Amino acid sequence: MQPIHKPFAMATILLASTLSLGGCATSVQHDSGSLNSQFTRYAVDQEMDPAIATRSDAIYKLMVAELAGQRGDNATASKMYTEVALAYPNAELLSRATLINMFAGEHEQAVDTARAWFEISEHDAGAIAALTGVLLKADRLDEALISLDDWLESANTPRAKVFAQIGQFLGHNIAPASALRFGQEVASRYQDDLDAQVMQARLAIALNAHELALPPAYRAVELSPLMRDAHQLRIIALSETGPMEELVTALEQALTIFPDDSRFRSALLQVYARTGQTEKVQFQITESLSRNPNDVQMLRTAALLALQADDIDQARHYLARLARQPGEENEAILLLGRVEMEQGHFETARSLFERITSADAWVEAQIRIAESYQLEGRINEAVAFLGDQLSQAADIGDAQRLALMQGVLLIREGDYKRAFDIYSEALAIWPENPKSGYSAPSRPNDWAG
């Protein structure tokens, strides 16, 4: 636990020689004139609230709370701080007590201190937010709704920000069942508030309750038909719940409003492909690429859909176009090479893989080249090729991947003895084996010879 109040860190030194490790508060004669004077002088030096500075018992409890917190006794720290904060209402003390109570899991005490903070703070946004949060943690959802009303009426925080903060708090700090129940209440209470609907839809999706995301997502689209995020939330929810016809309709509506959004179009293409509507697939691809011939996402989607449909010529066409786009050459070439390998065009595939220049894709290309040799029945050339590339590897991790693949190819061919020898040599070179994730297998008797 962090020190309760920065000035009190020094105060614990005053108590350290007096308080036993058992933490017995009565062992400190805090009502003695000497200690009383010491406390008062310290409080004045630290510019504490005069009402507290003149009460040695209050200062004593705060310093005991600090020491207890540093020793991990959160219950004592929470109790002491709460007693002082409620006895001497002060915004700083009450806010700190609320934080400590939350940290200690004392949610009911947190409600008490947060409510007192709220009452003396003249509707400070921080106090209202804290009260709403602690009421949620205490599972007092009806009271939390009332507190949320106060928060929204505060002029200090925009409504959109309030709903965003509530949504994040629910998703990260409250049990899913309670979070979803509260979110539903909020969405129902503020049916005409776009931000409330978006909050609940996002929360339900994040908690994998997609069926609960549908009503607020639909309502968000009704309230703001031109809001891209509202359409996206509805599409995400429908993609997990169906029915397929509603998903298609939602995607088509989104594309009507946002015709240049390649994410919506790619999603619609995949749905069309899944339902066998090949003519609509081709129409959408043509429509999208006529708008933007260099749309990387659409070219990639078109190529992958062509592969799924075993339309190899179309896949080659789109991958070749993708390879001409800045930054996409290596990915496209890797895919093209794999297409050629699957067609049995091993020499063509190798010529493609040899064009790879990216450090990130280089190892993958070398492995594919070696696999092409193996698929041709040239296992010795495959292993030798990978061995030759070891010295070209950019780092140890890449070299280890190449060595690992040598063994994998040999195991595929049933040559366990050579695989064992290669792994043993690799482990001798890299005994710590930090990156490759493999280890030499134990050697069965039938590997000998």
N, C-alpha and C positions, 0 to 999 in steps of 0.2 A: 504494500500500500504506500502511495506517495505521501510525503509529509502533509499534514492537514493544512497548515498555514505556514508560509515560508518563514516568518519571524519566529515561529514556535520551534523551529529546528534547533536553535540555540537554547531555547528554554528547556528542552529535554536534558541538556547537559547539567542544568541546575538540579534536575530531579534524579539523574542517574545514580548519584552517590547516596541518595536517600531512599529511593524506591528499591525494594528487593526484587529479584528476578521473578518472584511469585506474583508481583504486581499488587501487593496488598496496599490499598489506598490509605487504610487507617494507620499505617506505619509512618506516615508523614504528618508531622505536627504543623499542618498548614495554617493553623490559627495562631501561631506564635507571632510575636511582634516582629522578630527579625525576618521571618519568611514573608510575612504580610508586607513589610516594607520593600523587600526584594521584588515581590510580585508586582506591587504597585509601580515601583520605579521602572521595571521592565516594560509594563504596559504603556506607561506614559512615553517612554523612549520610542516605542513602536507605534505611537499615535493611534492607539486603540480607542474604541468608543468609550467616552468618559464614564458611562453607566457601568461598563464592564471593568474598566481600568481601576475603579475604586472598590471592586468586589473581589477579594482574594480567592473566595471559594470558586467563583466562575473561572478565574484564570487557572486555578489549580486543576479544575476539571478539563479545561482545554488542553493543558500540558499533559495530563494523564492520558487524554484521548490521543494526543500525538504520539506519545511513547507506546501506547497500546497498539496503535496502527502500525508503527515501525516494527513491532514484535509480532505482527500478524494477528493480534487479538481484535478483529474487526468489530465483534459484538460490543466490547467495552468502548472502543473508539466511537461507535455509532451512538451508544447510550449516552455517554458523557457529552458529546457534541450536541445531541438533540436536546438534552436537558438545558444546557446553557442557551442554545439558540431560541428555544421557546420561552425561557425565562426572561431573556433580554432581546426582544425582537429587533433584528438588524438584518438588512438585506444581504450583506456579505456573509454573515454567520449562517443565516437560513439557507442561502444557496449552497454554501459549503456543506452544511449538515445534510441537505437533500442529496448531494452527490455522494457523500460518505454512506448514507443509508442505502442508496441504490447499490453501491459497490459491495456493501456488507449483506445485501439481500434482505434488508429490513424494509420491506415495501410499505407496510402500514405506517411505520415511523416516517418514511419518506413522504407519504401522503400528508402527514401532519405538518412537517416542516415546509413542504412545497406550498401547501394551502396558506400557511402563515406568511410565507414569502409573498405569495400572490396578493394577500389582503393588505399588506403594508406597502406594496410596490406601485400602487396606482396603475394596475393593469400593464405592468412591464411585460414586453413580449417574451423575454427569457423566462420570467416566472410562470407565465401562462403555458409556455411550451413545456417547462419542467413539470408542472402540475398535470398536464395532459398525459405526459409520458409515464409518470409514476402511477397514475390511476390505471393506465393500461397494464403496467407491470403487476399491479395489485389485482388485476382482473375485475376492476370495478368499471365495466364498460359503459353503463348508463351515465355514471358521473363523468366519465371521460368524454362522452358525447357533449355534455353540457359545457365542459371545459373547452372543448374544441369550438363550440359556438362563441365563447368569449374570445378565444384566440383569433377566430376569423373576423370578429368585430373590431379587433384591435387595429388601429391605424398604422401600427409600426411594421407590420409584415404583410406583403402582398399575398392574396389568397392562393395564387398558384404555388408560391413558395411554401405556404403552410401545408397544402395537400401533398406536395412533393416530400416534405420532411416527415409528415405522418406516414406516408407510404413506405419510406425507407426505414423508419423506426419499427413499423409493424413487421416488415420483412426480415429484419435482422435481430429483433429483440423480444418478440412476442411469439408464443406457441402458435403454430400454423392455424389450428382450429379457431382460437380466439382472434387471431389477426384477420382471418377471412370473415368471421362473424361481424367484427367491428367494421371491416371494410364494406361489407354489404349494407350495414346500417348507415354508414356515411353516404354511400351511393344512393340509397333510398331517400335519405333525409335531404340530399342536395341533388335532386334529379335534374335540375336545370343548370347545374354547374358543371361545365366541361371538365375542369381540373379534377373534380371529385370522381367523375366517371373514368377518366384516364388513370387516376391513382388506383382505383379498385381493379381495373382491367390489368394493369401492369402487375399489381400485387398477386392477383390470382394466377397469372401466367408464371410469375417467378416461383410460386409455390405449387406449380403443376396442377392447379385446379382450373383447367381450361374451360370446363363447363360453366364455372362461376364467372369467368371473364367475358363470356358472350353477351349477357345483358348490358353491362356497362360499355362494352366495346361498340355494340350496335347503337346505344344511346349517344355515345361520343360522336359517331358518324352522323347521326341525326342533328346533333347540336352544331357540328362544324364539318359540313361535307367537304370542305377544302383542306382539312387538316390531314396531312400525310400520315402522321403517327396514329391517328384514330383508325384509318383504314388498315394500317399495318397490324395494329393490335387485333382487329377483327379477323384479319386473315390468319394470323398466328393461332388464335383460339379455334377457328374453324378447321385449320389444318390438323388439329389434334382431336377434334370432336366430330367433324362432319356436320351434316351430310355433304357428299361431294358436290351436289348441285348448288348448294349454298356457297361453298368455297369458290366454285367457278364464277358464280354471280358476283361475289365480293371482289374477286380479282378483276373481272371484266369492268366492274364499276370503277375500281381504282385506276385501271389503265385508261379509261375514258377521261378521267380528271387529270391523270399524270401520265400522258402517253410516252414520255421520255424516261420513265423510271424502269431501268432494266431489271431491277429486283422483282418488281411485280410481273413484268413480262416473262422473266425466266421461271418464276413460280407457276404462272399460268401454262407455260409450255410444258413443264413437268407434269402438271395435272392432265393436260390434253394427252400427253404421251402415255400416261398411266391408264387412261381410259380409252386408248386406241384411236383417238381423233387425229390421225396423221395429217389430214388436209389442213386442219386448224393449226397444227404445229408448224407446218411449212409456211402457212400464211403469216403467222406471227413472226417467224424468223425473217421472212422477206420484208415485212412491214418495219420491223425494228432496224434491220441493217440498211434499209433504204433511208431511214432517218439518220443513222450514224453508222457508216460502213466500218468504222474502226472500234465499235463497241466491244471491248475485250470480254466482258461478262457474257454478252450474247454469243460471241464467236465460240467461247469455251462451252457454253450450254449447248449450242447447236452441234458442236463436235461430239460431245458426250452423248447427246440424244441419238445422233446418227450411229454411234458405236453400239448403243443399246438396241437399236433397230437393225444391227448388222449391215448397215449401209456404209460399207468401207470407203467407197469413192467419195461420198459426201463428207465422211469424217476426215479423209485426207484433205479435201478442199478447205474445210473450215480450219483445220489445224495449220495448214500452210498459210492461211490468211492471219491466223493468230500469231504465228511465228514472225510475221513482219511487223508486229506491234512492239513499240519500245518496252523493254523490260519483260517481254513474254516469250522471247525466242527459246530460251532453254526449256521452259515447261512444255511448250508446244512440241519441240523436237523430241523430248523424252516420250511424250504421248505418241507422236508419229512413229518413233522407233519401235515402241511396243506394239503398235498396230501392224507394222511390217513383220515383226517377229511372229505375231499370232498368225499371220498369213504365210509364214514359212519363208519369207524373203530376208534371210539372215544377213547376207552381204549388204543389202540396202539398209537394213537396220543398223549395222555397224558403222556404215558411212555417216548415218545421221548422228549416232551417239558420239562419234569422233569430233563432231562440230561443237560439242558442249564446251563452253568457256567459263561458265559460272562456277565459282569455288563451291557453292552450296550444292550444285547438281553434278559436280564432277565425279564424285564417288559412285553415285547412282548410275551414271553413264558407264563407268568401268565395269561395274557389276553386271549391267545388262549386256555389255559386250561379251563378258566371260560366259554368261548364260547362253548367249547365242552360239558360242562354240560348243558348249555342252549339248545343246539341243541338236546340233549337227553330228553328235557322237565324237567330238574332238575334245575329250575331257582333259587330256594332258596339255593341250594348247590353252584350254581355259585356265587351268591351275597355273601354268607358266606365265600366262598373260597377267594374272593378278599379282603374281610374284614380282614381275617386272615393274608394276605400277606402285609397289610399296615405297620405292625411293622417291616417287613423285608426289606422294601424299602431302597435303598441306600441314597436317599435324598428327599427333599420335592417335587421336581418335579415329581419323580417316584411315590411317595405316592399319589399325586394329580391325576396322570393318572389312577391309580388303582381306586380311589374314583369316578372319572369321568366315568369309565367303568361300575361301579356298576349301576349308574343311566342309562347309555345307554342300558344295558341289560334289566333293568326293563321297560324302555320306549318301547323297542322292544316287550315286552310282554303286553304292554298297562297298566302297573301298574304305572300311573303317580304320584299317591299320595306318594308311597314309594320312587320314584325317587326324588320328591320334598324334602322329608324329608332328604334323604341322601345328596343332594346338600346343603340344609340349614345347616346340621351338618358340612359339609366340609367347608363352608364359615365361620362358627363360629370358626373353628380351624385356617383357613388361610384367615383372613379378607382382607389382601392385595392381595391375589390370584395372585402371581407374575408369575407363570409358566404355570398353567393348561389351561388358556385361556377360562374357562367357568364361567358362573354365574348362580345362581339359577333363574329359570324362574318364572315369576309372576304366582300366583296360581289361576287358574280359579275356578269359583264357583262349577263346577261339580266335582272338586277333593275332596271336603269335604266329609267326611263319608267314 
